[in-house]
Amino acid sequence: MYSYTLNHLVQFSKLNEQMIVLWNKKYKIFNDEKIDKSSLFTQDDLKKLIIVSFLANSNARYTVEKLCAQSISELTVVTEFELQNFLKKNKDFSPLINLLVCCCFTYDAKSFDSILSICFKQLGIEECCVKVVFPLISQLAILLDTNSVHSAIKSFTKNLIRKQLHFLIKSTPYSVDNNRTWLLFLPENEFHDIELLYAHLLLKLDGEKSIYLGDNQTKESINECLNTINITHVFTYISDDYDKDKMKDYLAIIKKIYPTSTIFVATYNKLKEPITEEIPYINVNNPIMFKEYLDKIMTM
């Protein structure tokens, strides 16, 4: 089982070291009576700390002393109840993202699904994705870069989010009242499909017709699709380190077959260098920016 240091607990919980030591000294939140920088903590220790912190800050009637005396299963039930009140009263969702992160650390799919389902219901799909889902993925990526979490945790989290988005796409009714058709794909050796699934869901919610090809699509596959159906708009996503020359080839194929099509290339960060100056495309680097463009397109 993976162990965490006191520094890890500070990093993940956003509590300072003195506070964590004090809580343990006064309320025995952990099994060890005395903790210091050499102490090691379990995944359950981390989870309990984050849940106690969330509940204590969410509602004044929850005291740290009473919370520390409860088991993780008891705290989880209280958290799901309190979460709805938290979403109504707060605009800073970082404590909520910490909760989801700790579910990932302990591979707690049930709690993760429950929390995220409540968020989608309370906030709405768009706001939940923009303010919770993508910041969560970003935070895990940062933690992964600092070697604070296993890469398996990030994969586990993405699969849980992917499952939620697939369910929402499948269960969302829609009707198309325009002549636009979107092509959604990831180029060869690109597998970050969360952004693509979100775009697919957003288009469906707005009554836009879209053809979803998914990840790792070859140039031959895109060429075949474009020669089979009429496309007016294209949405794709590439990582920061993706081969720009290879992406240029995809853009050239699209523009050759449909010269008037509008191409969106999504990236996590704004492109430092353009993919090409010869072929027009729109670089969007956050979900809000794409939604703003989509709203403009729908008014045309």
Backbone torsions as a table, in degrees:
resi	resn	phi	psi	omega
1	MET	NA	139.0	-178.1
2	TYR	-69.6	137.3	-179.6
3	SER	-110.2	150.9	-179.4
4	TYR	-120.9	147.7	176.3
5	THR	-93.0	174.4	176.9
6	LEU	-63.4	-34.9	176.8
7	ASN	-62.7	-38.7	176.5
8	HIS	-61.2	-44.8	-179.2
9	LEU	-60.6	-40.3	177.3
10	VAL	-63.7	-44.6	-177.8
11	GLN	-63.6	-43.0	-174.0
12	PHE	-83.0	-35.5	-175.7
13	SER	-88.0	-18.5	-175.9
14	LYS	66.9	15.0	172.3
15	LEU	-93.0	150.0	177.9
16	ASN	-81.1	162.8	-175.2
17	GLU	-59.6	-41.5	-178.4
18	GLN	-62.5	-39.1	180.0
19	MET	-65.4	-43.2	-179.6
20	ILE	-63.8	-44.4	178.9
21	VAL	-63.1	-41.4	179.9
22	LEU	-64.2	-44.6	179.0
23	TRP	-59.5	-39.7	-179.3
24	ASN	-71.6	-37.6	-179.9
25	LYS	-65.8	-42.2	-176.1
26	LYS	-86.9	-36.5	-170.3
27	TYR	-120.7	-0.9	176.6
28	LYS	53.6	55.7	178.8
29	ILE	-69.0	-27.0	177.3
30	PHE	-111.2	168.8	-179.7
31	ASN	-71.0	-36.9	179.2
32	ASP	-76.1	133.1	-177.9
33	GLU	-72.2	-34.6	-178.6
34	LYS	-120.7	128.6	179.4
35	ILE	-125.7	151.0	176.8
36	ASP	-152.8	-168.8	-175.3
37	LYS	-63.9	-20.2	-179.7
38	SER	-89.9	-6.6	-178.7
39	SER	-70.2	148.5	175.8
40	LEU	-117.2	142.4	-174.5
41	PHE	-125.3	150.7	-179.8
42	THR	-87.0	172.4	176.0
43	GLN	-62.7	-37.2	178.2
44	ASP	-66.4	-35.3	176.4
45	ASP	-60.5	-45.9	179.9
46	LEU	-63.2	-44.5	-178.5
47	LYS	-61.9	-44.8	-178.9
48	LYS	-63.3	-41.7	179.7
49	LEU	-60.0	-46.2	-177.9
50	ILE	-67.4	-40.4	179.6
51	ILE	-66.5	-43.9	178.6
52	VAL	-60.4	-43.5	179.2
53	SER	-62.5	-43.5	-179.7
54	PHE	-61.3	-49.0	-176.3
55	LEU	-68.6	-39.3	-179.4
56	ALA	-64.3	-33.4	179.6
57	ASN	-87.1	-18.6	-177.7
58	SER	-81.9	-33.7	-173.9
59	ASN	-148.1	123.8	-175.4
60	ALA	-63.6	-21.0	-178.3
61	ARG	-75.5	-11.7	175.5
62	TYR	-93.1	110.2	177.6
63	THR	-90.4	149.5	179.8
64	VAL	-59.5	-38.4	-179.1
65	GLU	-60.3	-47.5	-178.9
66	LYS	-69.6	-37.3	-179.4
67	LEU	-66.9	-40.6	-178.6
68	CYS	-64.8	-24.3	-178.9
69	ALA	-79.1	-11.2	-177.2
70	GLN	-92.5	156.5	177.1
71	SER	-78.9	166.4	179.3
72	ILE	-62.6	-40.3	179.7
73	SER	-62.9	-39.2	177.2
74	GLU	-67.0	-41.6	179.8
75	LEU	-65.6	-34.7	-179.9
76	THR	-64.0	-41.5	178.4
77	VAL	-62.8	-44.7	179.5
78	VAL	-63.6	-38.7	-178.5
79	THR	-61.9	-45.7	-179.2
80	GLU	-62.9	-34.2	177.1
81	PHE	-71.0	-44.5	-175.7
82	GLU	-73.9	-22.8	-176.0
83	LEU	-58.3	-40.3	-179.0
84	GLN	-63.5	-39.7	176.4
85	ASN	-66.5	-38.8	180.0
86	PHE	-61.3	-44.1	-177.6
87	LEU	-66.6	-30.2	179.2
88	LYS	-74.4	-30.8	-171.4
89	LYS	-100.0	-18.4	-170.2
90	ASN	-118.1	150.1	174.5
91	LYS	-112.8	-16.1	176.2
92	ASP	-92.5	112.0	-174.4
93	PHE	-99.3	11.1	-179.5
94	SER	-61.1	-38.5	175.6
95	PRO	-62.0	-36.1	178.3
96	LEU	-67.4	-41.2	178.0
97	ILE	-63.8	-37.9	175.8
98	ASN	-61.3	-37.9	177.1
99	LEU	-61.1	-45.5	179.9
100	LEU	-65.3	-38.6	177.9
101	VAL	-60.8	-42.6	-178.1
102	CYS	-70.1	-28.1	172.8
103	CYS	-64.0	-37.5	179.5
104	CYS	-67.6	-41.2	-179.6
105	PHE	-57.7	-36.7	-177.1
106	THR	-99.2	8.9	180.0
107	TYR	52.9	42.3	-178.0
108	ASP	-94.3	82.9	-176.5
109	ALA	-65.8	-35.7	-178.0
110	LYS	-62.5	-49.8	179.6
111	SER	-65.7	-40.0	179.4
112	PHE	-60.0	-48.8	-179.6
113	ASP	-61.7	-40.9	-178.7
114	SER	-64.8	-46.9	-179.1
115	ILE	-63.9	-46.8	-177.7
116	LEU	-67.6	-35.4	177.2
117	SER	-63.0	-41.8	177.4
118	ILE	-63.1	-40.5	179.8
119	CYS	-63.8	-45.1	178.6
120	PHE	-61.0	-40.7	-178.0
121	LYS	-69.2	-42.6	-175.9
122	GLN	-78.6	-42.6	-173.4
123	LEU	-91.5	-25.2	-170.9
124	GLY	94.1	156.8	-173.5
125	ILE	-62.5	-48.7	-175.4
126	GLU	-63.6	-50.3	-177.3
127	GLU	-65.6	-37.7	179.9
128	CYS	-64.4	-43.5	179.3
129	CYS	-64.1	-45.1	-175.9
130	VAL	-70.0	-41.5	-171.7
131	LYS	-99.3	-13.8	-178.0
132	VAL	-123.9	-56.1	-172.1
133	VAL	-64.4	-53.3	-177.1
134	PHE	-69.6	-38.8	173.0
135	PRO	-62.0	-33.6	177.1
136	LEU	-63.3	-47.7	179.0
137	ILE	-61.7	-40.3	179.0
138	SER	-62.3	-44.5	-179.4
139	GLN	-64.0	-40.6	178.3
140	LEU	-65.5	-36.6	178.6
141	ALA	-63.8	-40.5	178.3
142	ILE	-64.9	-44.8	179.5
143	LEU	-64.6	-34.6	178.1
144	LEU	-66.9	-40.1	179.2
145	ASP	-65.0	-29.5	179.7
146	THR	-91.3	7.8	178.9
147	ASN	62.2	26.2	179.5
148	SER	-87.2	-15.0	178.0
149	VAL	-137.2	156.0	174.9
150	HIS	-74.3	149.1	177.2
151	SER	-62.5	-26.0	178.8
152	ALA	-62.5	-31.5	-179.7
153	ILE	-66.5	-40.5	178.2
154	LYS	-65.7	-41.7	178.3
155	SER	-63.4	-42.0	178.5
156	PHE	-59.9	-44.4	-179.2
157	THR	-64.9	-45.7	-179.5
158	LYS	-62.1	-36.5	178.7
159	ASN	-66.8	-36.8	177.1
160	LEU	-66.6	-43.0	178.2
161	ILE	-65.8	-41.8	179.3
162	ARG	-58.3	-42.6	179.3
163	LYS	-62.3	-41.8	178.8
164	GLN	-63.6	-44.5	-178.4
165	LEU	-66.7	-40.3	177.3
166	HIS	-60.7	-41.8	178.9
167	PHE	-62.6	-44.0	-179.0
168	LEU	-66.2	-39.5	178.1
169	ILE	-63.2	-44.7	-177.7
170	LYS	-67.6	-35.8	-173.4
171	SER	-93.0	-4.6	-178.0
172	THR	-88.7	114.7	177.1
173	PRO	-75.3	149.3	176.7
174	TYR	-157.8	158.5	175.9
175	SER	-134.6	141.2	-177.4
176	VAL	-98.9	129.3	179.7
177	ASP	-128.6	31.9	177.4
178	ASN	-145.8	175.6	-177.5
179	ASN	-99.7	11.5	-178.4
180	ARG	-81.8	143.9	172.9
181	THR	-135.6	125.2	-178.2
182	TRP	-99.8	141.5	171.2
183	LEU	-109.2	124.6	-179.6
184	LEU	-117.0	125.3	179.6
185	PHE	-158.0	161.6	169.2
186	LEU	-112.3	138.1	-178.7
187	PRO	-69.6	174.4	-177.0
188	GLU	-56.3	135.2	-179.9
189	ASN	67.5	20.4	173.2
190	GLU	-114.8	125.6	-172.4
191	PHE	-127.0	10.1	-178.8
192	HIS	-81.5	78.4	-170.2
193	ASP	-88.5	-3.9	179.4
194	ILE	-59.8	-45.3	179.8
195	GLU	-62.9	-37.7	-179.9
196	LEU	-68.8	-41.8	178.4
197	LEU	-64.2	-39.4	178.5
198	TYR	-63.0	-43.7	178.5
199	ALA	-62.2	-40.3	178.3
200	HIS	-61.1	-44.7	179.0
201	LEU	-65.7	-42.7	-179.4
202	LEU	-62.7	-41.8	178.7
203	LEU	-64.4	-39.6	179.7
204	LYS	-66.0	-41.9	178.6
205	LEU	-60.9	-32.2	-178.0
206	ASP	-94.3	11.0	176.0
207	GLY	71.9	30.3	179.3
208	GLU	-101.4	137.1	177.1
209	LYS	-79.8	131.8	-179.8
210	SER	-139.0	145.1	175.2
211	ILE	-106.4	113.1	-175.8
212	TYR	-99.8	110.5	178.8
213	LEU	-92.4	-27.6	177.8
214	GLY	93.7	-159.8	-171.5
215	ASP	-89.2	167.9	170.8
216	ASN	54.3	48.1	-179.5
217	GLN	-91.1	128.7	178.1
218	THR	-75.2	164.4	177.2
219	LYS	-64.0	-33.8	178.3
220	GLU	-64.2	-39.6	179.3
221	SER	-64.1	-44.1	179.8
222	ILE	-65.6	-42.2	179.3
223	ASN	-61.0	-43.0	179.1
224	GLU	-63.4	-42.9	-179.7
225	CYS	-64.5	-45.4	-178.3
226	LEU	-64.9	-28.4	178.8
227	ASN	-85.0	-1.9	-178.5
228	THR	-106.3	-37.4	-176.8
229	ILE	-127.1	157.2	177.9
230	ASN	-84.6	123.2	-177.6
231	ILE	-117.0	134.4	176.8
232	THR	-108.7	-28.7	-177.6
233	HIS	-138.7	150.0	-179.5
234	VAL	-131.7	137.9	174.8
235	PHE	-128.3	127.6	176.0
236	THR	-141.2	167.7	-178.2
237	TYR	-136.7	140.6	174.6
238	ILE	-134.6	149.0	175.8
239	SER	-73.1	164.9	-177.7
240	ASP	-60.8	-30.6	-176.1
241	ASP	-99.0	13.8	-177.5
242	TYR	-69.3	146.5	-178.8
243	ASP	-63.8	111.0	-176.9
244	LYS	-66.8	-34.6	178.9
245	ASP	-64.8	-39.0	178.4
246	LYS	-65.9	-40.0	179.1
247	MET	-66.5	-34.6	177.7
248	LYS	-60.0	-37.5	178.9
249	ASP	-63.4	-39.7	177.7
250	TYR	-63.9	-43.5	179.8
251	LEU	-62.4	-37.9	-179.2
252	ALA	-66.3	-39.8	178.6
253	ILE	-62.1	-45.3	-178.6
254	ILE	-62.6	-47.6	-176.4
255	LYS	-70.8	-28.3	178.3
256	LYS	-66.7	-40.7	-177.4
257	ILE	-84.2	-40.6	179.8
258	TYR	-128.3	81.9	-175.0
259	PRO	-62.8	-21.8	-178.8
260	THR	-97.4	3.0	-178.5
261	SER	-69.9	153.1	176.7
262	THR	-103.0	126.3	-175.6
263	ILE	-112.1	126.8	173.7
264	PHE	-107.5	125.6	174.8
265	VAL	-113.2	108.3	-178.7
266	ALA	-88.7	140.7	175.4
267	THR	-139.2	156.1	179.9
268	TYR	-67.9	-41.9	176.1
269	ASN	-115.9	157.9	177.2
270	LYS	-61.4	136.2	-178.3
271	LEU	-60.5	128.9	179.0
272	LYS	-72.4	-35.9	177.4
273	GLU	-129.9	141.6	-179.9
274	PRO	-64.4	149.5	176.6
275	ILE	-65.8	-43.8	178.3
276	THR	-160.8	151.3	175.2
277	GLU	-96.1	-10.2	-172.0
278	GLU	-87.9	-29.4	-175.1
279	ILE	-116.6	123.3	-179.3
280	PRO	-71.2	137.9	175.3
281	TYR	-155.5	163.8	179.4
282	ILE	-115.4	121.9	177.8
283	ASN	-91.8	118.4	175.5
284	VAL	-114.2	133.7	-177.1
285	ASN	-123.7	19.7	167.4
286	ASN	-160.4	154.5	-175.7
287	PRO	-60.3	-33.0	-178.8
288	ILE	-64.6	-40.7	-179.5
289	MET	-62.7	-42.5	178.7
290	PHE	-65.3	-39.9	179.0
291	LYS	-62.7	-38.3	178.5
292	GLU	-63.8	-42.4	176.4
293	TYR	-64.4	-41.8	-179.1
294	LEU	-61.5	-42.1	178.0
295	ASP	-60.8	-39.0	179.1
296	LYS	-67.2	-40.7	-179.8
297	ILE	-62.8	-40.3	-177.3
298	MET	-68.3	-21.8	179.5
299	THR	-86.8	-9.0	-178.0
300	MET	-75.7	NA	NA
